[in-house]
């Protein structure tokens, strides 16, 4: 496996890759992203041929970059077998169902890739922090979730969980950008600023989630997403690294400064 110093961004002169603020330059990012997207197409073709099922969960505070990362993953994939799922709040009927039920309805069949822009972890994140669920409902989720995910993996589904991390300062900057950019205003919900106000509460909830649900079969992967471009590239690298698909010829592991595995519970 190639080491960090062999990654493209570290082999090239620093001023060709990074801006003065340490973030990736557009030219390097776009070239690297395209190479990785070509590999994603190969992965999808292989998954369809081999009847593989893939689920990727993306979590993180509002503005962490979940939607943008998913968009770049799906950009050149065939939408017939690769899709994003971002569920609205549950209907009155769904509220009476088993909590995980409405998510299972969106699980992949053979040859399909499903990316969740937020997932069942809403219960332990948004709902818990904002008081949208009871403490008993939260505790039931924490008990059931590891068993639910063990069944997912046991059934042969390739399953990944990424938590995109950003600082409180970066979240504020992105929220202000949404306020002033007419092309981004649709992204700003009534809960976004409340999310910012509860940033520390979300951080505590995140640590509780990791402690209870990062398991040997379904570990959490944390991504430093303060630089959206570096986050996107390294999430794709990490996904590609999990598969031995046909024609794989552009492979680099995720940068350990950007992506790391959370230790699982005992």
C-alpha positions as CSV (number, residue, x, y, z in Angstrom):
1,X,0.0,0.0,0.0
2,X,1.3,3.4,-0.9
3,X,2.3,5.6,2.1
4,X,1.2,9.2,2.8
5,X,4.4,10.7,1.3
6,X,3.5,8.9,-2.0
7,X,0.1,10.5,-2.3
8,X,-0.1,12.9,-5.3
9,X,-0.6,16.0,-3.2
10,X,2.6,15.4,-1.3
11,X,4.8,14.4,-4.3
12,X,4.2,17.6,-6.2
13,X,5.6,21.0,-5.2
14,X,3.5,22.4,-2.4
15,X,2.6,25.6,-4.2
16,X,1.1,23.6,-7.1
17,X,-1.3,21.8,-4.8
18,X,-2.2,23.9,-1.8
19,X,-3.4,27.5,-1.3
20,X,-1.8,29.7,1.3
21,X,-4.5,28.7,3.7
22,X,-3.7,25.0,3.3
23,X,-6.7,24.1,1.2
24,X,-6.4,22.4,-2.1
25,X,-6.1,24.4,-5.3
26,X,-9.0,23.9,-7.8
27,X,-6.7,22.7,-10.6
28,X,-5.2,19.8,-8.6
29,X,-8.6,18.9,-7.0
30,X,-10.4,18.7,-10.3
31,X,-7.7,16.6,-11.9
32,X,-7.6,14.2,-9.0
33,X,-11.3,14.0,-8.6
34,X,-11.8,13.1,-12.3
35,X,-9.3,10.2,-12.0
36,X,-11.1,8.9,-8.9
37,X,-14.5,9.3,-10.6
38,X,-13.3,7.1,-13.4
39,X,-12.4,4.5,-10.8
40,X,-15.9,4.8,-9.3
41,X,-17.4,4.0,-12.7
42,X,-15.3,0.9,-12.8
43,X,-16.5,0.0,-9.3
44,X,-20.1,0.4,-10.3
45,X,-19.8,-1.7,-13.4
46,X,-18.1,-4.5,-11.3
47,X,-20.8,-4.2,-8.6
48,X,-23.6,-4.6,-11.3
49,X,-21.8,-7.6,-12.9
50,X,-21.2,-9.3,-9.5
51,X,-24.6,-8.4,-8.0
52,X,-22.9,-6.6,-5.1
53,X,-24.9,-4.4,-2.7
54,X,-23.3,-1.3,-1.2
55,X,-24.5,1.2,1.5
56,X,-22.6,4.3,2.5
57,X,-23.9,6.4,5.4
58,X,-22.8,10.1,5.7
59,X,-23.3,11.9,9.0
60,X,-22.1,15.2,10.5
61,X,-23.5,18.6,11.5
62,X,-25.3,20.9,9.1
63,X,-22.9,22.3,6.4
64,X,-20.3,19.5,7.0
65,X,-20.4,18.7,3.3
66,X,-22.4,15.5,3.2
67,X,-24.5,16.4,0.1
68,X,-21.5,17.8,-1.8
69,X,-19.5,14.6,-1.2
70,X,-22.4,12.4,-2.3
71,X,-22.9,14.6,-5.4
72,X,-19.3,14.1,-6.5
73,X,-19.5,10.3,-6.0
74,X,-22.7,10.0,-8.0
75,X,-21.8,12.6,-10.7
76,X,-20.8,10.1,-13.4
77,X,-22.4,7.0,-12.2
78,X,-25.5,5.3,-13.8
79,X,-28.5,6.6,-11.8
80,X,-30.3,3.3,-12.5
81,X,-28.1,1.6,-9.9
82,X,-26.6,4.3,-7.8
83,X,-28.7,6.8,-5.8
84,X,-28.8,9.1,-2.9
85,X,-31.4,8.9,-0.1
86,X,-32.2,11.9,2.0
87,X,-35.4,11.3,3.9
88,X,-37.7,14.1,5.2
89,X,-39.1,14.0,8.7
90,X,-41.3,10.8,9.2
91,X,-45.0,10.9,8.4
92,X,-47.6,10.1,11.0
93,X,-47.8,6.6,9.7
94,X,-44.0,6.1,9.8
95,X,-43.9,7.3,13.4
96,X,-45.8,4.2,14.3
97,X,-43.4,1.8,12.5
98,X,-40.3,0.2,13.8
99,X,-37.8,3.0,13.8
100,X,-35.5,1.4,11.2
101,X,-38.3,0.3,8.9
102,X,-38.4,3.3,6.6
103,X,-34.7,3.2,6.0
104,X,-34.8,-0.5,5.1
105,X,-37.3,0.3,2.3
106,X,-34.4,2.2,0.5
107,X,-31.8,-0.6,0.9
108,X,-30.0,-1.8,-2.3
109,X,-30.9,-4.8,-4.4
110,X,-28.1,-6.7,-6.2
111,X,-25.8,-4.4,-8.3
112,X,-27.0,-1.2,-6.5
113,X,-25.2,1.5,-4.5
114,X,-27.1,3.6,-2.0
115,X,-25.7,6.7,-0.3
116,X,-27.5,8.0,2.8
117,X,-27.4,11.8,3.3
118,X,-28.1,11.4,7.0
119,X,-29.5,8.1,8.1
120,X,-31.0,6.2,11.1
121,X,-28.4,8.1,13.2
122,X,-30.9,11.0,13.2
123,X,-32.3,9.5,16.3
124,X,-29.0,9.7,18.2
125,X,-28.0,13.0,16.7
126,X,-30.5,15.6,15.6
127,X,-33.5,14.1,17.4
128,X,-31.6,13.7,20.7
129,X,-30.0,17.1,20.7
130,X,-33.1,19.0,19.6
131,X,-35.4,17.1,21.9
132,X,-37.4,15.4,19.0
133,X,-37.3,12.0,20.7
134,X,-37.7,10.7,24.2
135,X,-34.8,9.4,26.3
136,X,-36.3,6.0,26.2
137,X,-36.5,6.1,22.4
138,X,-32.8,7.1,22.2
139,X,-31.8,4.3,24.6
140,X,-33.8,1.8,22.5
141,X,-32.0,3.0,19.4
142,X,-28.6,2.6,21.0
143,X,-29.4,-0.9,22.0
144,X,-30.8,-1.9,18.6
145,X,-28.5,-0.1,16.2
146,X,-25.4,-2.4,16.6
147,X,-27.6,-5.5,16.1
148,X,-29.3,-3.9,13.1
149,X,-26.0,-3.1,11.5
150,X,-24.6,-6.5,12.2
151,X,-27.5,-8.0,10.3
152,X,-26.8,-5.7,7.4
153,X,-23.2,-6.9,7.2
154,X,-24.1,-10.5,7.9
155,X,-26.4,-10.5,4.9
156,X,-23.5,-9.6,2.6
157,X,-24.0,-5.9,2.1
158,X,-20.9,-3.8,2.0
159,X,-21.5,-1.1,4.6
160,X,-19.6,2.1,5.4
161,X,-20.2,4.9,7.8
162,X,-18.4,8.3,7.4
163,X,-18.7,11.2,9.9
164,X,-17.7,14.5,8.4
165,X,-16.1,16.8,11.0
166,X,-15.9,20.5,10.8
167,X,-15.0,23.1,13.4
168,X,-17.5,25.5,14.9
169,X,-15.8,28.4,13.1
170,X,-16.1,26.7,9.8
171,X,-19.7,25.9,10.3
172,X,-20.4,29.5,11.0
173,X,-18.6,30.6,7.9
174,X,-20.6,28.2,5.7
175,X,-23.9,29.2,7.3
176,X,-23.2,32.9,6.6
177,X,-22.3,31.9,3.0
178,X,-25.7,30.2,2.6
179,X,-27.4,33.3,3.9
180,X,-25.8,35.6,1.3
181,X,-25.4,33.3,-1.8
182,X,-28.7,33.2,-3.8
183,X,-27.7,29.8,-5.2
184,X,-27.3,28.3,-1.7
185,X,-30.2,29.8,0.1
186,X,-32.3,26.7,-0.5
187,X,-29.8,24.8,1.7
188,X,-30.5,27.0,4.7
189,X,-33.2,25.5,6.9
190,X,-34.8,26.8,10.1
191,X,-32.7,24.2,12.1
192,X,-29.3,25.2,10.7
193,X,-28.6,28.1,13.0
194,X,-30.0,26.1,15.9
195,X,-27.6,23.4,15.0
196,X,-24.8,25.9,15.2
197,X,-26.0,27.0,18.6
198,X,-25.9,23.4,19.8
199,X,-22.5,22.6,18.2
200,X,-21.0,21.4,21.5
201,X,-24.1,19.3,22.2
202,X,-23.7,17.6,18.8
203,X,-20.0,17.0,19.6
204,X,-21.0,15.2,22.8
205,X,-23.7,13.2,21.0
206,X,-21.2,12.2,18.3
207,X,-18.8,10.8,21.0
208,X,-21.7,8.8,22.5
209,X,-22.6,7.5,19.0
210,X,-19.0,6.4,18.4
211,X,-18.8,4.7,21.9
212,X,-22.0,2.8,21.3
213,X,-22.1,2.0,17.6
214,X,-18.5,1.8,16.2
215,X,-18.1,-2.0,16.0
216,X,-15.6,-4.4,14.3
217,X,-18.1,-5.1,11.6
218,X,-19.4,-1.5,11.1
219,X,-16.7,1.0,12.4
220,X,-17.1,4.7,12.1
221,X,-14.6,6.6,9.8
222,X,-14.0,10.2,10.8
223,X,-13.2,12.7,8.0
224,X,-11.7,16.1,8.5
225,X,-14.0,18.1,6.3
226,X,-12.9,21.7,7.0
227,X,-11.5,21.5,3.4
228,X,-14.4,20.2,1.4
229,X,-12.2,19.2,-1.6
230,X,-9.7,17.2,0.5
231,X,-12.6,15.5,2.3
232,X,-14.3,14.5,-1.0
233,X,-11.1,13.1,-2.5
234,X,-10.2,11.1,0.5
235,X,-13.7,9.7,1.1
236,X,-13.6,8.4,-2.5
237,X,-10.1,7.0,-2.0
238,X,-11.3,5.2,1.1
239,X,-14.3,3.7,-0.6
240,X,-12.3,2.5,-3.5
241,X,-9.7,0.9,-1.2
242,X,-12.4,-1.5,0.1
243,X,-12.9,-3.2,-3.2
244,X,-10.9,-5.4,-5.6
245,X,-12.8,-4.5,-8.7
246,X,-11.8,-5.2,-12.3
247,X,-9.5,-2.7,-14.1
248,X,-8.4,-0.9,-10.9
249,X,-5.4,1.1,-11.9
250,X,-5.5,4.4,-10.0
251,X,-5.3,3.6,-6.4
252,X,-4.2,5.7,-3.4
253,X,-5.2,5.2,0.2
254,X,-6.9,7.9,2.1
255,X,-4.7,10.5,3.7
256,X,-4.4,9.6,7.4
257,X,-4.3,13.3,8.2
258,X,-7.9,13.5,6.8
259,X,-9.4,10.1,7.4
260,X,-9.1,7.9,10.4
261,X,-11.0,4.9,11.9
262,X,-12.7,5.1,15.2
263,X,-11.8,2.3,17.6
264,X,-14.7,-0.1,18.0
265,X,-16.5,-0.9,21.3
266,X,-15.4,-3.9,23.2
